[in-house]
Amino acid sequence: MQHHTPQHTPLLLNRLLSLKDVSPLVLLLDTPKQTAKYFLLEFIHRNKEGSVPGLQIIFLSFETPAGSLDWIGCSSLQFVSCHHLSHKRIHDKVISLLRSDQKSLILLDSLAGVAAADLVTFITPLIRPASTLVAISHLPLPGHTALPTSSYAPLATTQLLYLATTIIKLFPRPEINIDEDDQASDTFLLPLGSNSAQCRLEFLHRRKSGRAVQGSFEFDFTTHTLTFSPKSTTAGDSGGSTEQGDDGLLKDLTTFNLGTTDKQKIARENVELPYLKAQQGDMTGTVVGGAIVYEFEKEDDYDEEDPYEDPF
């Protein structure tokens, strides 16, 4: 998948927040240092004033107490407590609240209570043609790796990254670092300044064409502003190349290798595509439309007397 950072990336993220662009599954990744709850509430703030006529907002709660969202003042918000409900009852409840002819926004405050083996069957019924599902997934604690439920099953985070059309990972601002001695200890420390309403986020949106738009932003929930940071690196890259991140997504999906080696990547980059050469034009820079570029090889049988061998 190709990744690029165009100039209209800030506009794209704002349009996604306002539901003017469609993204069936928006995945919010947070850590113990920075919660994604503020960004989840930003979706409610952007759409509570009737910017989308007839919009239904459904909040599926696994962690949020009932009544704790009254201060937002969203009359169209429908709160569903999912603590003691089975997955089927949650699906039935959402279907009973939805109207097929209206746009809907479904917010899920945590996927921690859904087993990795049930993620696909739980999320799929919530993704509908006229709805956007925004879900929070908590990343594992530093130094801890979640184990798959089966030796052949991918990790829960791997499944979510594969399904999501938009991925947003949140970090504290400024970045909070823990001393190596504290990281090596068995006690997890949460530094002061964690889980603030101001944070940094890495954004990646997958288009239908297969291209992915990415960017880095500074987010402030108190002022409801997004500031684009064009020079920042994406969190999914982790300091490496984008292709390394793609290979990481494919690593645990199957029992065989779907990635590419360094030798294969170099060979792919050195391939000269004929249609690119045809667009270079002649010595004057003139590009002739529909030109056919063919280079004879030593095995070819070229007959100078054959008028159909070389029409040019």
N, C-alpha and C positions, 0 to 999 in steps of 0.2 A: 504494500500500500504506500502511495506517495504522500508525503507530508510537505506542506508549505505554509508560510505565514504571510498572507496577503495584507494589504493595507486596510481592507474592510473587515478584518477580524473583530475589532471592537463593536462594529455595527451588527455583525452576525450574532455575537453573544447577547447583546441587548435585545435583538429580535427574538432570540430563543427564550429569553426571560419573559418577554411580553407575549409569547406564543404566536408571533407573527410568522415565524418559520417553524416547520414541523420537525420534531425529533421524538420518535416514539418512546425511547428509553434514555433518560438522562441519569447517569450514575455519578453520585457524589461520594468521593473517597475522603474520609477524614482519619485523623490519628488522635491519640490521647492528648497531644499538644494543641490541636486545633479541631474544634467541632465543626460539622457542616450544617448545624441547625440554623445558623444565621442566614446562610445562603438559601436554605430550603424555605425559610420565611420570606426571603426576598421575592420568590415566585408569587406568594400570596400578596405581598405589598404591591407588586407591579400590576396585578390583575384584579384587585379588589374594587377598583373604581369603575368597573363596567367598560374597560377598554375593549374587551371581547364580548359582544352582545350574547346573552344567554349562557355564558360560561358557567359550568358546574365545577366546583372545587371540593374534592373529597380528601380528607386527611385520615390516613390509616395509621393508627398509633399503636406501637409496641412499647414505647418508652415515655411518651409525652402524657402527663396527667390530664384528665378531662377538665376543661375549664381554663387551662393555662394559656390558651390562645385567644381569649375573649378581648384582650387589650388591643389586638390588631384591628378590630372593628370591621370584620368582613362578614357581611350578612349572608353571602352565598356559600360560606364555608360549612361543610357537613363533616362532623367529627365522628369517626368510627373507632371505638376501642377494640383492639384485636388481641388483648392479653389471653383470653380464655376461649378464643374462637378457633375452630379448625380451618384449614385452608379452604375447604369447600364452602363453609359458612361465610368466610370473608368474600369469596368470589360471588356468592349469591347476594350478599349484602350490597356489594358494589354494583352488580347488574341491576338490582332493584332500584338503586338511586340514579342510575344513568338513564338519560334520554337519548335514543339513537340518533336523533336529528340535531343534537347540540354538541358543541365542543366541550371537552372536559379536561380537567387537570387533576391527576391523582398523585398525592404526595405520600410517601412512605418513609417514616422517620428512622427505620432501622431494619436491616435484613439479617441481623445477628440471630434472630430467633428461628430462621429458616435453615434447615439442614442443607448441606451442599447437594445431596442427592435429590432434593425436592425443589431446588431453585428454579429450574426451567419450567416445571409444571405449575409452580406458584406464580411466576412472573408472566408467563405467556397469556393466560386469560385476562390479565389486567391491561395488556397492550391492545388497544382498539384503534380503528382507522381514524376516528375523530378525537382521540385523547392523547395526552402526554403523561407518561409515568416518570416521576422524579423520585429516586430511591437513594437512601444513604447506606453505604457499606463501610463498616469499621475495619480498618486495616489492623493486622496483628501488632501486638506490642513489640518494641525493638528487641531483637535477639530471639524472638519466638516465631515459629513457622507453623501455620495451620496444616494439619494432616488431612489428606483426603479420606473419605469414608470407605473407599475401595482402592485397591492397588491399581486399577485400570481407570479410575475416575479422576478427572482434573480437579484442581482446587476450586473452591467457591469463587475466589477473586478472579481466577482465570476464566471461569464461565461467564462472569459478569462483564469482564473486559471484552469478551468475544461478542456478547449480546448487545452491549450498549452502543447507541448511535452517537451519544455525546458523553465524554468523560471529563469530569472536573475534580481535580485533586487539590485539597486545601492545605496550606502551611501557615504557621504563625508568622506575624510580622512585627518586629524583625525576627529572623530565624533564631530559634532558641536552641542552644547547644548544651549538652550535658557532658561533664568531665568523664574521661575514660575510666577513672576509678569508680565513678558512680554507675556507669554503664556495665562494668564488669561485676558489680554487686548483684545479689539476688533481689534487692529491693528496688522497685521502680519508682523513680522520682519524677514528679510533675512540677516543672519550674514555675515561678511567678510570671504572670503575663500570658499564661496559656489560655486557650479558648476565648480569645478576645473577639469583639465585634469587628475589629479591623484585622484583615488577614491577606495573605497572598494566595493566588490560585493559578493552577496550570489547566488550560482549556484545550480540548481536542474534540473536533466534530467531524464525523465521517459522512461524506456526501454519498448520494446514490451512484455517482460516477466512479467511486472507489478512491477518490482523493480525500485526504484528511486535512482540515484546517486546524492549526494550533496557535496558541499564544499564551502569554503570561499577563496577569492583571493584578492590580492592587484593589481590594474590595473593602468598602467601609459601610457597614450596615446602618450606622447611626445617621449617615447622610445619604445613604442609598446611591452611592457613586461607584463607578468602575473606572480605573485608570489603567490604560494600556501600557505595558512595559515591553517594548519591542526587542530589547537587548537581552532579556532573560532567557535562560534555557528551560526547556520543558522538563517536568518532573518525570515523565515516562521514559526520557532518555537516560536519566541518572548520570549525566556527564558523558554518555557514549553516543553513538550514532543512532539514527532512527531505525535503521535496519536491525540493529542489535535488539531494540525494543520489540520489533515485530517478531524476531526469532524467539524472544522470551515468551511472547503470547502463544506461540505455536509449540513450545517445548513440551508441555504436559497434556496436550490435547489427544495424542494418540501414542501407541506403543512404538511407532517408527518415526524416523527423523523427517520433519517437514521443513527444516531450516536449510540455509545455504552456507557452505564453507567459504573461507576467505578466497581460496583459489577460484571457486565458482563465481563469486562476486566480481573479481577482477576480470574474468573471462567475459562476463555479461556486460561490464562497462566498456570493454574493448570492441564489442560487436558494432560494426558500422551498418546502420539501417539504410536501405536503399532509398526510401522516400525522403530521408533527410538530405541525402546527397543530391537528389533531384531538385530540391528547393534552393540549392545554393546558386543556381543560375550559371551563366557563362562568364567570360572574363569582364564583360561590361556591367555585370550585376543584374542582367535581365533574367528573370525567371520565366521559363516557358512552361505553361500549364500542361499537365499530363505527360511530361517527358518520361521516357523509359530509359533507364540507365542499366546497361548490361556490359560486363567486362568478360572478354573471352579468356578462357583458360587453355592450358596447353593440351588438354584432352579433347577440346572442341575441334570438330572438323569444319574448317572454314574454307569455302569455295568462292574465289574471287569472281568466277563467271556466273554464279547463281544470283540473279537479280533480287530474289526474295530473301536472301540470307541477311542482308544488311539494308533495310529500306531507307536508312538515313544517309 
